[in-house]
Amino acid sequence: MTDHQENPISRKGGGGHPPPFSCSGDRKYVTVLGLGNILMGDEGFGVHFIRWFSSRYDVPDKILLMDGGTLGYVLLDTICSCEHLIVIDVLKIDDTPGHIYRFSKEEMEIHLPPPTSAHEVKFADVMCKADMLGEMPETTFLCIVPDQYKDMNLDITPALKEKFPVLEEILLQELSRLGVVLEKTAHA
């Protein structure tokens, strides 16, 4: 028996067959991925949030909290190596800054642009490749509407920073739905 047959959560594949290509690494139950460009103000919200959140909780080995920044295809292995993916990012729409949205992968795909070229990688492209490999996990997006993201700035706006506790509660609910309860660190 091969590894993927002995351990059913180690790989996904249709019809009991392994996918044609496999991503490597230790499989996580849940990966929480903070995305964004920290050089562009609120655009870096996901990264700033995940850093703040990870300093407040003790995280078991089966959970990965990751600063995904703007890594593009480098994230493919991380995405392919989990059962559930929660993405923290901004949603650039005409709405009140700080408004938080929750989407499933299917709901989010409706609003995503089609894949681009290998020179212009967006997160949608990475998800498309994971899907092609048969390795795309169940995915939930927790997105916030940014205020300032067009000019270079290393800080996020105070209005978005004030939303950290709100998003923290939403994320803890998502994790609870998956059977994961995190304990706060002693200094949180």
N, C-alpha and C positions, 0 to 999 in steps of 0.2 A: 504494500500500500504506500502511496506517496504521501508527503506531508500534508497536502491540501485535503486529502481524503480522511486522514486521521483526525485532523483538527478543523471542524467545519467553519469556525470563525476566522481561520487564518487566511482564507482567500474566498472570494466570491467567484461565481461563474454560472453560466446557464446550463441547464440540463445535467447537472452533476459533473460537468467537465470544468477543468480549470480554465481561466481566461488565457488567451493566446500569449499574453505577456503578463508578467507579475511584477508588481512593485515590491521592493524589499523592505526590510525593517521589522521591528517589533510592532505587532498590531495592538492598537489602543481601542478601548471601548468608546470613549468620547474624546474628540479633539475640539478645543475651543480656539479659534483662529482669529486674532485681531489683525485687520488689514488697514493699509493706508500709508500715505506719504507724510512722515513727520516733519518734513521741510515746508509743507504747505498748510500750516495752521490746522483748521478743523478737519482737513482731509486725513490727518493722522489720528483721528479719534479712536479707531479700533486698536491701534498700537498702544496709545496712551492708556486706554481703558484696561487692556489685558495686563499691562505692567502694574497698574494700580490694583487690579483684582487679584493677581497672582501673589502680591505682597500681603494680602489679607487672609488667605486661606491655605491650609495644608491640603495638598493634592495627592491622592493615592496614585500608585504607578499606572493604573489602567486609564488614567485621565491625563491629557496633555493640554496645557495652556501655552499657546505659541504666539509670539510676535511674528506675524507673517509679512509685515511691512509691504513692500512692493516686489516680492521675490519671484513672482510669475511662475514659470515652469519648475523652479526649484521646489515649489510646494506640492508638486504632483505626488511624490513619494509619501509625504505626510498625509495628504488627502486619501490616497489609496490604502493607507495603513490604519484606517479606523472604521468602526461600525457606524458611528454617528458623528456628524460634523456640525458645529455651531459656528457661524461666521459673524463677527462683529465688524461692521463697516459703516460708511456713510452712504446716504442715498441722496443724490443731487437732483432734487425735484423742487418745484415751486410750491413750497409749504413753509410753515413756521419753523425757524431753526430750533432744534431741540426736540422736535416731534419724533417719536420712536415708532418704528414699524416692525412687525414680525411677518416673515414670509417662509413658506416651504420652498424647496428647490423648484418645484413645478410652478408655483405662483411667481417666483422670481424670474424664471426663464422667459415668461411672457414679456417682461420689460427689458431683457438684456439684448444688447446689439448682437448681430451674428458674429461668429468668430472672425478674427482679423488675420494678419500675417504673423509669421514667426518673429518679426522685428517689432511688433506692436502688441505684446502679450497683455491681455486683461484677464481678470479672474474667470470670466466666462469661458475663455479659451482653455484654461487649466481644467475647469469642470468638464468641458467637452472632451478633452483627452482622457480624463478619468472615466467618463462614460464609455468612450470607445474601447477602453481596456476592460470594461465590465467591472470596474472597481469603485464607482462613485457611491459613497455612503449616503445614508439618509441624511439630509441636510436641512438645517434651519438657519435663516438669516435674521439677525437682529440689527436693524439699521437705524441710524439717526440722521436727521436732516442737518447739514452743516450750515454755518453762518458765513465764515470767512475761510476761503480755500483757494483763492486765485492768486494771492500774493505770498511770497516767501515769508514764513513766520514759524519759529520752532515751538510756539505755544498754541494751545487751543483756547478758544474764547471762554471766559468765565461761565457764560450761559450753558455751554456744552459740558464743562467740567462739573457743573452743578447737577448734571444728569447722571453722573456715575452711580450714585446710590439707587436711582430709579432703574437703570439698566442692570445693576447688580441684582436687584430683586427679581427682575424678569429672567435673567440668566439662571439664578438659583431655582426658579420655578421650572425652567426648561430641563435643567439637570435632574431635578426631582422627578419630573415626568419620565426620565430615563432610569430612575432608580438610584441616582447618585445624590448623596448628601455630603456636602463639604463642611469641615470644621474650621472655624476661624482660628487664625494664629494667635498666640498669646499677646502679641503687640498690636493687633488690629483694633 
